[in-house]
Amino acid sequence: MLAFGILAVILLASAIWTVSAKKPVYSVVALLLHFAALAATYLMLNAEFLAVIQLIVYSGAILILFLFVIALLSSGVAPFSVGPNKMPKLAIPAVVLVLVALGAVTVGVAHLVVPVATSTGGSPVGPAGTADVFGSVGDFGKALFTTYLLPFEITALVLMVAVIGVILLAGDRSPYVPSQKQAREVRREMREAIVRGGDR
């Protein structure tokens, strides 16, 4: 229970830090810490597959997407001022924090086994790599495509609507013209402007 308490405190603190940070990059770092603690919680529940997926999909793909969006939104606004190098001061606390987190996860995984009742439809707990136990690939797929099929499909629909919305918002950057004749004139003027620009 000690490892679970530590992870719960880390999860709550990182979630509060994510929504209260003044800079978006700090929010992404806090979210990375939150995802890592959540993956450690999955490991404590003997759900190794979910822990690895949590790290690969969310910590690897989603956070990198967030960082690219932040970098693209802040580009061209103002030049970045180079401040003092803070990495030497943060190296030792970062190493200590990582070692403490790894020790807590190791102790928690070695000493804590959470039983899952099979009478309520849950899967039994078993060693890593065993089929049809809690957290295995088969159990995850069965739950995803039977019990949680409707939320899964709704999520896919929401993501598709979001993609269509982005395409519509980005739109066609060509100028609006009310008739085909004016459209041909606009295209001709654009070609002439490109040719004149290439002759310089």
C-alpha positions in Angstrom: 0.0 0.0 0.0 2.9 2.3 0.5 3.9 2.2 -3.2 0.3 2.8 -4.2 0.1 5.8 -1.8 3.2 7.3 -3.3 2.0 6.8 -6.8 -1.4 8.3 -5.9 0.3 11.4 -4.5 2.4 11.7 -7.7 -0.7 11.3 -9.9 -2.6 14.0 -8.0 0.3 16.4 -7.8 1.2 16.0 -11.5 -2.5 16.5 -12.5 -2.7 19.7 -10.5 0.6 20.9 -12.0 -0.6 20.1 -15.5 -3.6 22.4 -15.2 -2.0 25.1 -13.1 1.4 25.6 -14.9 1.8 29.0 -16.5 3.9 27.8 -19.4 2.6 25.1 -21.8 5.9 23.2 -21.9 5.7 22.8 -18.1 2.2 21.4 -18.5 3.6 18.8 -21.0 6.3 17.8 -18.6 3.8 17.4 -15.8 1.6 15.4 -18.1 4.6 13.1 -18.9 5.1 12.6 -15.2 1.4 11.8 -14.8 1.5 9.2 -17.6 4.6 7.6 -16.1 3.0 7.3 -12.7 -0.1 5.8 -14.3 2.0 3.3 -16.2 3.6 2.3 -12.9 0.1 1.9 -11.4 -0.7 -0.5 -14.2 2.4 -2.4 -13.5 1.4 -2.8 -9.8 -1.9 -4.3 -11.1 0.0 -6.9 -13.2 -1.2 -5.2 -16.4 2.1 -5.1 -18.2 0.5 -4.7 -21.6 -1.5 -1.6 -20.5 1.6 -0.1 -18.9 3.6 -0.5 -22.1 0.8 0.9 -24.3 0.4 3.8 -21.9 4.1 4.7 -22.3 4.3 4.1 -26.1 1.0 5.8 -27.2 0.5 8.6 -24.7 4.1 9.4 -23.4 5.6 8.7 -26.8 3.1 9.9 -29.5 0.6 12.2 -27.8 3.1 14.3 -25.9 5.3 14.7 -28.9 2.3 16.0 -30.8 1.6 18.4 -28.0 5.2 19.6 -28.1 5.1 20.1 -31.9 1.9 22.1 -31.6 3.4 24.3 -28.8 6.5 24.8 -30.9 4.6 25.7 -34.0 2.2 28.1 -32.2 5.1 30.0 -30.6 7.3 30.2 -33.7 7.5 33.6 -35.3 6.0 35.4 -32.3 9.1 36.7 -30.7 12.8 35.7 -30.6 13.7 33.4 -27.8 16.1 34.7 -25.3 18.8 32.3 -24.2 18.9 32.1 -20.4 21.4 30.5 -18.1 22.1 26.8 -18.4 20.1 25.0 -15.6 20.9 21.4 -16.6 23.9 21.0 -14.3 21.8 22.0 -11.3 18.9 19.7 -12.2 21.0 16.6 -13.0 21.4 15.3 -9.5 17.8 15.8 -8.3 16.5 14.2 -11.5 18.7 11.1 -11.0 17.6 10.9 -7.4 14.0 11.2 -8.3 14.3 8.5 -11.0 16.0 6.1 -8.7 13.4 6.7 -5.9 10.6 6.1 -8.5 12.2 2.9 -9.8 12.7 1.7 -6.3 9.1 2.4 -5.3 7.8 0.6 -8.4 10.1 -2.4 -7.9 9.0 -2.8 -4.2 5.4 -2.3 -5.2 5.4 -4.9 -8.0 7.3 -7.4 -5.8 5.1 -7.2 -2.8 1.6 -6.2 -4.0 -0.8 -8.4 -5.8 -4.3 -7.1 -6.3 -6.9 -9.9 -6.6 -9.6 -9.4 -9.2 -12.9 -11.2 -8.4 -13.9 -13.6 -11.2 -17.5 -13.8 -10.0 -18.2 -10.2 -11.2 -16.9 -11.0 -14.7 -13.3 -9.8 -14.2 -10.3 -11.8 -15.3 -8.1 -13.7 -12.8 -4.7 -12.4 -11.8 -1.8 -14.4 -13.2 1.9 -14.1 -14.1 3.1 -11.8 -16.9 2.6 -13.3 -20.3 -0.2 -15.7 -19.4 -3.2 -15.7 -21.6 -6.6 -14.5 -20.5 -5.5 -13.0 -17.2 -6.0 -9.4 -16.1 -4.0 -6.9 -18.2 -3.1 -9.4 -20.9 -3.5 -8.7 -24.6 -6.4 -11.1 -24.9 -8.3 -9.7 -21.9 -7.7 -6.1 -23.2 -9.0 -6.9 -26.7 -12.0 -8.8 -25.3 -13.0 -5.9 -23.1 -12.4 -3.4 -25.9 -14.5 -5.1 -28.5 -17.3 -6.5 -26.3 -17.9 -4.5 -23.1 -16.5 -1.1 -24.3 -17.3 -1.4 -28.0 -19.8 1.5 -28.0 -17.5 4.0 -26.3 -14.6 2.9 -28.6 -16.7 3.5 -31.7 -18.0 6.9 -30.4 -14.4 7.9 -29.7 -13.4 7.0 -33.3 -16.4 9.0 -34.6 -15.4 12.0 -32.5 -11.8 11.8 -33.8 -13.1 11.6 -37.4 -15.3 14.7 -36.9 -12.3 16.5 -35.4 -10.2 15.6 -38.5 -12.9 16.9 -40.8 -13.3 20.0 -38.8 -9.5 20.7 -39.0 -9.6 20.2 -42.8 -12.6 22.6 -43.1 -11.0 25.2 -40.9 -7.8 25.1 -42.8 -9.7 25.2 -46.1 -8.6 26.4 -49.5 -6.5 29.5 -49.3 -7.4 30.5 -52.9 -9.3 33.8 -53.1 -13.1 33.7 -53.4 -14.4 34.6 -56.9 -18.2 34.5 -57.8 -17.9 33.3 -61.4 -15.8 31.0 -63.6 -14.6 33.8 -65.8 -13.2 35.7 -62.8 -11.7 32.5 -61.5 -9.8 32.0 -64.8 -8.6 35.7 -64.6 -7.4 35.2 -61.0 -5.5 32.0 -61.9 -3.9 33.8 -64.9 -2.8 36.7 -62.8 -1.4 34.3 -60.2 0.6 32.5 -62.9 2.0 35.8 -64.2 3.0 36.9 -60.8 4.8 33.6 -60.2 6.6 33.9 -63.6 7.6 37.5 -62.8 8.9 36.4 -59.4 11.0 33.7 -61.1 12.5 36.1 -63.6 14.1 38.2 -60.8 
